């Protein structure tokens, strides 16, 4: 299931649809489907959309992944 979510996320990101990216990353967060790409894309889309809450959550996810596996998030 997460692979499908990640592929949808990548597709929306490539299309430049920040609103869809943010919605998908937030849905994944609610379902606890965490992935390194998700945090990065959430933070990026939130910054563009000026959504401070989502930006902070995306940064939290990036931090979580970095603490778990420092090489997984560049």
PyMOL Python script that loads the backbone (N, CA, C, O; Angstrom):
from pymol import cmd

cmd.read_pdbstr("""\
ATOM      1  N   UNK A   1       0.827  -1.201   0.000  1.00  0.00           N
ATOM      2  CA  UNK A   1       0.000   0.000   0.000  1.00  0.00           C
ATOM      3  C   UNK A   1       0.867   1.260   0.000  1.00  0.00           C
ATOM      4  O   UNK A   1       0.564   2.229  -0.696  1.00  0.00           O
ATOM      5  N   UNK A   2       1.946   1.241   0.783  1.00  0.00           N
ATOM      6  CA  UNK A   2       2.788   2.435   0.842  1.00  0.00           C
ATOM      7  C   UNK A   2       3.481   2.694  -0.497  1.00  0.00           C
ATOM      8  O   UNK A   2       3.710   3.845  -0.867  1.00  0.00           O
ATOM      9  N   UNK A   3       3.818   1.615  -1.227  1.00  0.00           N
ATOM     10  CA  UNK A   3       4.459   1.807  -2.523  1.00  0.00           C
ATOM     11  C   UNK A   3       3.555   2.579  -3.482  1.00  0.00           C
ATOM     12  O   UNK A   3       4.026   3.432  -4.235  1.00  0.00           O
ATOM     13  N   UNK A   4       2.262   2.278  -3.452  1.00  0.00           N
ATOM     14  CA  UNK A   4       1.307   2.995  -4.300  1.00  0.00           C
ATOM     15  C   UNK A   4       1.212   4.463  -3.871  1.00  0.00           C
ATOM     16  O   UNK A   4       1.158   5.362  -4.710  1.00  0.00           O
ATOM     17  N   UNK A   5       1.191   4.693  -2.552  1.00  0.00           N
ATOM     18  CA  UNK A   5       1.136   6.062  -2.043  1.00  0.00           C
ATOM     19  C   UNK A   5       2.371   6.848  -2.446  1.00  0.00           C
ATOM     20  O   UNK A   5       2.271   8.006  -2.848  1.00  0.00           O
ATOM     21  N   UNK A   6       3.541   6.220  -2.338  1.00  0.00           N
ATOM     22  CA  UNK A   6       4.786   6.899  -2.712  1.00  0.00           C
ATOM     23  C   UNK A   6       4.800   7.207  -4.197  1.00  0.00           C
ATOM     24  O   UNK A   6       5.216   8.295  -4.593  1.00  0.00           O
ATOM     25  N   UNK A   7       4.351   6.268  -5.031  1.00  0.00           N
ATOM     26  CA  UNK A   7       4.320   6.528  -6.472  1.00  0.00           C
ATOM     27  C   UNK A   7       3.366   7.671  -6.798  1.00  0.00           C
ATOM     28  O   UNK A   7       3.685   8.513  -7.637  1.00  0.00           O
ATOM     29  N   UNK A   8       2.208   7.717  -6.156  1.00  0.00           N
ATOM     30  CA  UNK A   8       1.267   8.828  -6.367  1.00  0.00           C
ATOM     31  C   UNK A   8       1.894  10.140  -5.925  1.00  0.00           C
ATOM     32  O   UNK A   8       1.744  11.168  -6.586  1.00  0.00           O
ATOM     33  N   UNK A   9       2.594  10.094  -4.806  1.00  0.00           N
ATOM     34  CA  UNK A   9       3.260  11.281  -4.293  1.00  0.00           C
ATOM     35  C   UNK A   9       4.311  11.788  -5.275  1.00  0.00           C
ATOM     36  O   UNK A   9       4.381  12.984  -5.556  1.00  0.00           O
ATOM     37  N   UNK A  10       5.118  10.883  -5.789  1.00  0.00           N
ATOM     38  CA  UNK A  10       6.149  11.264  -6.758  1.00  0.00           C
ATOM     39  C   UNK A  10       5.510  11.832  -8.027  1.00  0.00           C
ATOM     40  O   UNK A  10       5.983  12.830  -8.570  1.00  0.00           O
ATOM     41  N   UNK A  11       4.447  11.203  -8.490  1.00  0.00           N
ATOM     42  CA  UNK A  11       3.764  11.691  -9.694  1.00  0.00           C
ATOM     43  C   UNK A  11       3.243  13.114  -9.499  1.00  0.00           C
ATOM     44  O   UNK A  11       3.413  13.962 -10.374  1.00  0.00           O
ATOM     45  N   UNK A  12       2.605  13.378  -8.350  1.00  0.00           N
ATOM     46  CA  UNK A  12       2.071  14.716  -8.082  1.00  0.00           C
ATOM     47  C   UNK A  12       3.203  15.734  -7.918  1.00  0.00           C
ATOM     48  O   UNK A  12       3.082  16.881  -8.350  1.00  0.00           O
ATOM     49  N   UNK A  13       4.283  15.315  -7.303  1.00  0.00           N
ATOM     50  CA  UNK A  13       5.439  16.197  -7.136  1.00  0.00           C
ATOM     51  C   UNK A  13       6.025  16.571  -8.498  1.00  0.00           C
ATOM     52  O   UNK A  13       6.334  17.734  -8.755  1.00  0.00           O
ATOM     53  N   UNK A  14       6.174  15.563  -9.369  1.00  0.00           N
ATOM     54  CA  UNK A  14       6.709  15.817 -10.711  1.00  0.00           C
ATOM     55  C   UNK A  14       5.787  16.734 -11.509  1.00  0.00           C
ATOM     56  O   UNK A  14       6.252  17.502 -12.351  1.00  0.00           O
ATOM     57  N   UNK A  15       4.489  16.658 -11.250  1.00  0.00           N
ATOM     58  CA  UNK A  15       3.524  17.510 -11.939  1.00  0.00           C
ATOM     59  C   UNK A  15       3.499  18.925 -11.361  1.00  0.00           C
ATOM     60  O   UNK A  15       2.880  19.824 -11.930  1.00  0.00           O
ATOM     61  N   UNK A  16       4.176  19.113 -10.226  1.00  0.00           N
ATOM     62  CA  UNK A  16       4.222  20.443  -9.612  1.00  0.00           C
ATOM     63  C   UNK A  16       2.962  20.826  -8.868  1.00  0.00           C
ATOM     64  O   UNK A  16       2.699  22.012  -8.668  1.00  0.00           O
ATOM     65  N   UNK A  17       2.178  19.848  -8.457  1.00  0.00           N
ATOM     66  CA  UNK A  17       0.909  20.116  -7.767  1.00  0.00           C
ATOM     67  C   UNK A  17       1.121  20.095  -6.254  1.00  0.00           C
ATOM     68  O   UNK A  17       0.913  19.070  -5.607  1.00  0.00           O
ATOM     69  N   UNK A  18       1.535  21.229  -5.698  1.00  0.00           N
ATOM     70  CA  UNK A  18       1.838  21.314  -4.269  1.00  0.00           C
ATOM     71  C   UNK A  18       0.636  20.992  -3.390  1.00  0.00           C
ATOM     72  O   UNK A  18       0.789  20.367  -2.341  1.00  0.00           O
ATOM     73  N   UNK A  19      -0.547  21.407  -3.800  1.00  0.00           N
ATOM     74  CA  UNK A  19      -1.749  21.111  -3.000  1.00  0.00           C
ATOM     75  C   UNK A  19      -1.984  19.604  -2.902  1.00  0.00           C
ATOM     76  O   UNK A  19      -2.297  19.093  -1.827  1.00  0.00           O
ATOM     77  N   UNK A  20      -1.835  18.899  -4.015  1.00  0.00           N
ATOM     78  CA  UNK A  20      -2.025  17.447  -4.016  1.00  0.00           C
ATOM     79  C   UNK A  20      -0.915  16.765  -3.222  1.00  0.00           C
ATOM     80  O   UNK A  20      -1.174  15.811  -2.489  1.00  0.00           O
ATOM     81  N   UNK A  21       0.311  17.246  -3.362  1.00  0.00           N
ATOM     82  CA  UNK A  21       1.436  16.674  -2.615  1.00  0.00           C
ATOM     83  C   UNK A  21       1.188  16.828  -1.121  1.00  0.00           C
ATOM     84  O   UNK A  21       1.356  15.876  -0.359  1.00  0.00           O
ATOM     85  N   UNK A  22       0.794  18.010  -0.706  1.00  0.00           N
ATOM     86  CA  UNK A  22       0.558  18.241   0.713  1.00  0.00           C
ATOM     87  C   UNK A  22      -0.579  17.358   1.226  1.00  0.00           C
ATOM     88  O   UNK A  22      -0.473  16.773   2.304  1.00  0.00           O
ATOM     89  N   UNK A  23      -1.656  17.261   0.465  1.00  0.00           N
ATOM     90  CA  UNK A  23      -2.782  16.415   0.883  1.00  0.00           C
ATOM     91  C   UNK A  23      -2.358  14.949   0.995  1.00  0.00           C
ATOM     92  O   UNK A  23      -2.709  14.273   1.963  1.00  0.00           O
ATOM     93  N   UNK A  24      -1.609  14.460   0.013  1.00  0.00           N
ATOM     94  CA  UNK A  24      -1.161  13.062   0.052  1.00  0.00           C
ATOM     95  C   UNK A  24      -0.218  12.798   1.221  1.00  0.00           C
ATOM     96  O   UNK A  24      -0.337  11.775   1.895  1.00  0.00           O
ATOM     97  N   UNK A  25       0.712  13.709   1.465  1.00  0.00           N
ATOM     98  CA  UNK A  25       1.646  13.497   2.565  1.00  0.00           C
ATOM     99  C   UNK A  25       0.921  13.521   3.902  1.00  0.00           C
ATOM    100  O   UNK A  25       1.273  12.773   4.815  1.00  0.00           O
ATOM    101  N   UNK A  26      -0.078  14.368   4.020  1.00  0.00           N
ATOM    102  CA  UNK A  26      -0.838  14.427   5.270  1.00  0.00           C
ATOM    103  C   UNK A  26      -1.694  13.175   5.448  1.00  0.00           C
ATOM    104  O   UNK A  26      -1.831  12.678   6.566  1.00  0.00           O
ATOM    105  N   UNK A  27      -2.264  12.665   4.374  1.00  0.00           N
ATOM    106  CA  UNK A  27      -3.029  11.418   4.467  1.00  0.00           C
ATOM    107  C   UNK A  27      -2.117  10.268   4.879  1.00  0.00           C
ATOM    108  O   UNK A  27      -2.491   9.445   5.714  1.00  0.00           O
ATOM    109  N   UNK A  28      -0.929  10.212   4.299  1.00  0.00           N
ATOM    110  CA  UNK A  28       0.020   9.176   4.676  1.00  0.00           C
ATOM    111  C   UNK A  28       0.406   9.295   6.146  1.00  0.00           C
ATOM    112  O   UNK A  28       0.565   8.286   6.833  1.00  0.00           O
ATOM    113  N   UNK A  29       0.554  10.518   6.624  1.00  0.00           N
ATOM    114  CA  UNK A  29       0.915  10.752   8.017  1.00  0.00           C
ATOM    115  C   UNK A  29      -0.169  10.223   8.949  1.00  0.00           C
ATOM    116  O   UNK A  29       0.128   9.572   9.950  1.00  0.00           O
ATOM    117  N   UNK A  30      -1.414  10.503   8.620  1.00  0.00           N
ATOM    118  CA  UNK A  30      -2.541  10.025   9.432  1.00  0.00           C
ATOM    119  C   UNK A  30      -2.559   8.496   9.475  1.00  0.00           C
ATOM    120  O   UNK A  30      -2.852   7.899  10.511  1.00  0.00           O
ATOM    121  N   UNK A  31      -2.243   7.870   8.337  1.00  0.00           N
ATOM    122  CA  UNK A  31      -2.230   6.398   8.256  1.00  0.00           C
ATOM    123  C   UNK A  31      -0.920   5.795   8.776  1.00  0.00           C
ATOM    124  O   UNK A  31      -0.725   4.580   8.738  1.00  0.00           O
ATOM    125  N   UNK A  32      -0.026   6.664   9.263  1.00  0.00           N
ATOM    126  CA  UNK A  32       1.284   6.244   9.759  1.00  0.00           C
ATOM    127  C   UNK A  32       2.082   5.491   8.690  1.00  0.00           C
ATOM    128  O   UNK A  32       2.781   4.520   8.981  1.00  0.00           O
ATOM    129  N   UNK A  33       1.961   5.961   7.454  1.00  0.00           N
ATOM    130  CA  UNK A  33       2.732   5.420   6.336  1.00  0.00           C
ATOM    131  C   UNK A  33       3.895   6.372   6.084  1.00  0.00           C
ATOM    132  O   UNK A  33       3.877   7.169   5.146  1.00  0.00           O
ATOM    133  N   UNK A  34       4.898   6.269   6.935  1.00  0.00           N
ATOM    134  CA  UNK A  34       6.005   7.211   6.863  1.00  0.00           C
ATOM    135  C   UNK A  34       7.105   6.727   5.929  1.00  0.00           C
ATOM    136  O   UNK A  34       7.424   5.540   5.869  1.00  0.00           O
ATOM    137  N   UNK A  35       7.671   7.681   5.206  1.00  0.00           N
ATOM    138  CA  UNK A  35       8.720   7.398   4.227  1.00  0.00           C
ATOM    139  C   UNK A  35       9.595   8.649   4.130  1.00  0.00           C
ATOM    140  O   UNK A  35       9.078   9.761   4.235  1.00  0.00           O
ATOM    141  N   UNK A  36      10.901   8.496   3.934  1.00  0.00           N
ATOM    142  CA  UNK A  36      11.764   9.679   3.847  1.00  0.00           C
ATOM    143  C   UNK A  36      11.319  10.700   2.795  1.00  0.00           C
ATOM    144  O   UNK A  36      11.388  11.905   3.038  1.00  0.00           O
ATOM    145  N   UNK A  37      10.869  10.234   1.649  1.00  0.00           N
ATOM    146  CA  UNK A  37      10.393  11.177   0.616  1.00  0.00           C
ATOM    147  C   UNK A  37       9.214  12.002   1.120  1.00  0.00           C
ATOM    148  O   UNK A  37       9.080  13.182   0.798  1.00  0.00           O
ATOM    149  N   UNK A  38       8.372  11.364   1.910  1.00  0.00           N
ATOM    150  CA  UNK A  38       7.171  12.037   2.391  1.00  0.00           C
ATOM    151  C   UNK A  38       7.515  13.284   3.199  1.00  0.00           C
ATOM    152  O   UNK A  38       6.946  14.349   2.962  1.00  0.00           O
ATOM    153  N   UNK A  39       8.435  13.164   4.143  1.00  0.00           N
ATOM    154  CA  UNK A  39       8.790  14.309   4.977  1.00  0.00           C
ATOM    155  C   UNK A  39       9.372  15.446   4.159  1.00  0.00           C
ATOM    156  O   UNK A  39       9.035  16.612   4.367  1.00  0.00           O
ATOM    157  N   UNK A  40      10.244  15.098   3.231  1.00  0.00           N
ATOM    158  CA  UNK A  40      10.879  16.111   2.389  1.00  0.00           C
ATOM    159  C   UNK A  40       9.839  16.806   1.517  1.00  0.00           C
ATOM    160  O   UNK A  40       9.815  18.034   1.427  1.00  0.00           O
ATOM    161  N   UNK A  41       8.990  16.026   0.883  1.00  0.00           N
ATOM    162  CA  UNK A  41       7.981  16.606  -0.009  1.00  0.00           C
ATOM    163  C   UNK A  41       6.926  17.372   0.766  1.00  0.00           C
ATOM    164  O   UNK A  41       6.408  18.378   0.281  1.00  0.00           O
ATOM    165  N   UNK A  42       6.596  16.903   1.983  1.00  0.00           N
ATOM    166  CA  UNK A  42       5.640  17.637   2.811  1.00  0.00           C
ATOM    167  C   UNK A  42       6.200  19.006   3.167  1.00  0.00           C
ATOM    168  O   UNK A  42       5.516  20.019   3.024  1.00  0.00           O
ATOM    169  N   UNK A  43       7.440  19.033   3.628  1.00  0.00           N
ATOM    170  CA  UNK A  43       8.053  20.302   4.016  1.00  0.00           C
ATOM    171  C   UNK A  43       8.162  21.249   2.825  1.00  0.00           C
ATOM    172  O   UNK A  43       7.885  22.441   2.950  1.00  0.00           O
ATOM    173  N   UNK A  44       8.561  20.726   1.685  1.00  0.00           N
ATOM    174  CA  UNK A  44       8.720  21.546   0.486  1.00  0.00           C
ATOM    175  C   UNK A  44       7.385  22.148   0.034  1.00  0.00           C
ATOM    176  O   UNK A  44       7.295  23.348  -0.224  1.00  0.00           O
ATOM    177  N   UNK A  45       6.356  21.309  -0.059  1.00  0.00           N
ATOM    178  CA  UNK A  45       5.038  21.799  -0.493  1.00  0.00           C
ATOM    179  C   UNK A  45       4.471  22.780   0.529  1.00  0.00           C
ATOM    180  O   UNK A  45       3.898  23.805   0.161  1.00  0.00           O
ATOM    181  N   UNK A  46       4.632  22.464   1.807  1.00  0.00           N
ATOM    182  CA  UNK A  46       4.111  23.348   2.855  1.00  0.00           C
ATOM    183  C   UNK A  46       4.790  24.709   2.817  1.00  0.00           C
ATOM    184  O   UNK A  46       4.141  25.736   3.016  1.00  0.00           O
ATOM    185  N   UNK A  47       6.094  24.718   2.560  1.00  0.00           N
ATOM    186  CA  UNK A  47       6.812  25.997   2.470  1.00  0.00           C
ATOM    187  C   UNK A  47       6.280  26.830   1.316  1.00  0.00           C
ATOM    188  O   UNK A  47       6.094  28.039   1.452  1.00  0.00           O
ATOM    189  N   UNK A  48       6.035  26.190   0.185  1.00  0.00           N
ATOM    190  CA  UNK A  48       5.504  26.920  -0.977  1.00  0.00           C
ATOM    191  C   UNK A  48       4.094  27.433  -0.742  1.00  0.00           C
ATOM    192  O   UNK A  48       3.710  28.487  -1.249  1.00  0.00           O
ATOM    193  N   UNK A  49       3.321  26.668   0.039  1.00  0.00           N
ATOM    194  CA  UNK A  49       1.923  27.031   0.293  1.00  0.00           C
ATOM    195  C   UNK A  49       1.752  27.850   1.579  1.00  0.00           C
ATOM    196  O   UNK A  49       0.634  28.194   1.964  1.00  0.00           O
ATOM    197  N   UNK A  50       2.877  28.154   2.233  1.00  0.00           N
ATOM    198  CA  UNK A  50       2.865  28.936   3.481  1.00  0.00           C
ATOM    199  C   UNK A  50       2.017  28.282   4.569  1.00  0.00           C
ATOM    200  O   UNK A  50       1.290  28.962   5.293  1.00  0.00           O
ATOM    201  N   UNK A  51       2.116  26.958   4.679  1.00  0.00           N
ATOM    202  CA  UNK A  51       1.405  26.205   5.716  1.00  0.00           C
ATOM    203  C   UNK A  51       2.420  25.842   6.799  1.00  0.00           C
ATOM    204  O   UNK A  51       3.120  24.834   6.707  1.00  0.00           O
ATOM    205  N   UNK A  52       2.481  26.688   7.823  1.00  0.00           N
ATOM    206  CA  UNK A  52       3.513  26.531   8.856  1.00  0.00           C
ATOM    207  C   UNK A  52       3.365  25.225   9.634  1.00  0.00           C
ATOM    208  O   UNK A  52       4.367  24.589   9.964  1.00  0.00           O
ATOM    209  N   UNK A  53       2.138  24.817   9.932  1.00  0.00           N
ATOM    210  CA  UNK A  53       1.925  23.578  10.674  1.00  0.00           C
ATOM    211  C   UNK A  53       2.448  22.371   9.905  1.00  0.00           C
ATOM    212  O   UNK A  53       3.136  21.516  10.463  1.00  0.00           O
ATOM    213  N   UNK A  54       2.115  22.313   8.625  1.00  0.00           N
ATOM    214  CA  UNK A  54       2.578  21.205   7.787  1.00  0.00           C
ATOM    215  C   UNK A  54       4.087  21.276   7.578  1.00  0.00           C
ATOM    216  O   UNK A  54       4.753  20.244   7.502  1.00  0.00           O
ATOM    217  N   UNK A  55       4.624  22.479   7.486  1.00  0.00           N
ATOM    218  CA  UNK A  55       6.072  22.637   7.352  1.00  0.00           C
ATOM    219  C   UNK A  55       6.777  22.053   8.575  1.00  0.00           C
ATOM    220  O   UNK A  55       7.745  21.304   8.444  1.00  0.00           O
ATOM    221  N   UNK A  56       6.290  22.395   9.749  1.00  0.00           N
ATOM    222  CA  UNK A  56       6.902  21.868  10.971  1.00  0.00           C
ATOM    223  C   UNK A  56       6.761  20.353  11.060  1.00  0.00           C
ATOM    224  O   UNK A  56       7.689  19.673  11.496  1.00  0.00           O
ATOM    225  N   UNK A  57       5.610  19.815  10.651  1.00  0.00           N
ATOM    226  CA  UNK A  57       5.429  18.366  10.680  1.00  0.00           C
ATOM    227  C   UNK A  57       6.385  17.697   9.691  1.00  0.00           C
ATOM    228  O   UNK A  57       6.994  16.677  10.015  1.00  0.00           O
ATOM    229  N   UNK A  58       6.522  18.257   8.500  1.00  0.00           N
ATOM    230  CA  UNK A  58       7.454  17.708   7.525  1.00  0.00           C
ATOM    231  C   UNK A  58       8.876  17.709   8.056  1.00  0.00           C
ATOM    232  O   UNK A  58       9.612  16.738   7.876  1.00  0.00           O
ATOM    233  N   UNK A  59       9.267  18.798   8.712  1.00  0.00           N
ATOM    234  CA  UNK A  59      10.607  18.867   9.296  1.00  0.00           C
ATOM    235  C   UNK A  59      10.767  17.855  10.425  1.00  0.00           C
ATOM    236  O   UNK A  59      11.839  17.275  10.593  1.00  0.00           O
ATOM    237  N   UNK A  60       9.702  17.642  11.198  1.00  0.00           N
ATOM    238  CA  UNK A  60       9.734  16.610  12.246  1.00  0.00           C
ATOM    239  C   UNK A  60       9.965  15.229  11.639  1.00  0.00           C
ATOM    240  O   UNK A  60      10.744  14.436  12.169  1.00  0.00           O
ATOM    241  N   UNK A  61       9.288  14.942  10.526  1.00  0.00           N
ATOM    242  CA  UNK A  61       9.465  13.645   9.866  1.00  0.00           C
ATOM    243  C   UNK A  61      10.884  13.493   9.331  1.00  0.00           C
ATOM    244  O   UNK A  61      11.483  12.423   9.446  1.00  0.00           O
ATOM    245  N   UNK A  62      11.417  14.553   8.752  1.00  0.00           N
ATOM    246  CA  UNK A  62      12.804  14.511   8.262  1.00  0.00           C
ATOM    247  C   UNK A  62      13.741  14.223   9.425  1.00  0.00           C
ATOM    248  O   UNK A  62      14.644  13.393   9.310  1.00  0.00           O
ATOM    249  N   UNK A  63      13.529  14.905  10.541  1.00  0.00           N
ATOM    250  CA  UNK A  63      14.361  14.697  11.727  1.00  0.00           C
ATOM    251  C   UNK A  63      14.241  13.253  12.223  1.00  0.00           C
ATOM    252  O   UNK A  63      15.242  12.635  12.587  1.00  0.00           O
ATOM    253  N   UNK A  64      13.016  12.718  12.238  1.00  0.00           N
ATOM    254  CA  UNK A  64      12.793  11.348  12.688  1.00  0.00           C
ATOM    255  C   UNK A  64      13.580  10.365  11.822  1.00  0.00           C
ATOM    256  O   UNK A  64      14.247   9.473  12.347  1.00  0.00           O
ATOM    257  N   UNK A  65      13.505  10.522  10.505  1.00  0.00           N
ATOM    258  CA  UNK A  65      14.231   9.629   9.610  1.00  0.00           C
ATOM    259  C   UNK A  65      15.730   9.788   9.757  1.00  0.00           C
ATOM    260  O   UNK A  65      16.475   8.809   9.695  1.00  0.00           O
ATOM    261  N   UNK A  66      16.171  11.012   9.951  1.00  0.00           N
ATOM    262  CA  UNK A  66      17.607  11.237  10.118  1.00  0.00           C
ATOM    263  C   UNK A  66      18.118  10.571  11.391  1.00  0.00           C
ATOM    264  O   UNK A  66      19.216  10.014  11.399  1.00  0.00           O
ATOM    265  N   UNK A  67      17.342  10.622  12.457  1.00  0.00           N
ATOM    266  CA  UNK A  67      17.745   9.982  13.704  1.00  0.00           C
ATOM    267  C   UNK A  67      17.751   8.468  13.585  1.00  0.00           C
ATOM    268  O   UNK A  67      18.595   7.802  14.185  1.00  0.00           O
ATOM    269  N   UNK A  68      16.808   7.910  12.809  1.00  0.00           N
ATOM    270  CA  UNK A  68      16.726   6.457  12.642  1.00  0.00           C
ATOM    271  C   UNK A  68      17.842   5.914  11.750  1.00  0.00           C
ATOM    272  O   UNK A  68      18.426   4.864  12.022  1.00  0.00           O
ATOM    273  N   UNK A  69      18.118   6.654  10.685  1.00  0.00           N
ATOM    274  CA  UNK A  69      19.132   6.209   9.720  1.00  0.00           C
ATOM    275  C   UNK A  69      19.747   7.454   9.097  1.00  0.00           C
ATOM    276  O   UNK A  69      19.256   7.938   8.078  1.00  0.00           O
ATOM    277  N   UNK A  70      20.800   7.973   9.684  1.00  0.00           N
ATOM    278  CA  UNK A  70      21.370   9.242   9.223  1.00  0.00           C
ATOM    279  C   UNK A  70      21.678   9.306   7.727  1.00  0.00           C
ATOM    280  O   UNK A  70      21.653  10.395   7.153  1.00  0.00           O
ATOM    281  N   UNK A  71      21.964   8.187   7.083  1.00  0.00           N
ATOM    282  CA  UNK A  71      22.280   8.202   5.650  1.00  0.00           C
ATOM    283  C   UNK A  71      21.038   8.193   4.772  1.00  0.00           C
ATOM    284  O   UNK A  71      21.157   8.330   3.555  1.00  0.00           O
ATOM    285  N   UNK A  72      19.839   8.034   5.354  1.00  0.00           N
ATOM    286  CA  UNK A  72      18.624   7.919   4.534  1.00  0.00           C
ATOM    287  C   UNK A  72      18.107   9.279   4.087  1.00  0.00           C
ATOM    288  O   UNK A  72      17.333   9.356   3.133  1.00  0.00           O
ATOM    289  N   UNK A  73      18.513  10.342   4.751  1.00  0.00           N
ATOM    290  CA  UNK A  73      18.039  11.681   4.400  1.00  0.00           C
ATOM    291  C   UNK A  73      19.274  12.556   4.192  1.00  0.00           C
ATOM    292  O   UNK A  73      20.058  12.796   5.111  1.00  0.00           O
ATOM    293  N   UNK A  74      19.417  13.019   2.966  1.00  0.00           N
ATOM    294  CA  UNK A  74      20.594  13.846   2.655  1.00  0.00           C
ATOM    295  C   UNK A  74      20.357  15.277   3.057  1.00  0.00           C
ATOM    296  O   UNK A  74      21.233  16.122   2.874  1.00  0.00           O
TER     297      UNK A  74
END
""", "prot")
cmd.dss("prot")
cmd.show_as("cartoon", "prot")
cmd.util.cbc("prot")
cmd.orient("prot")
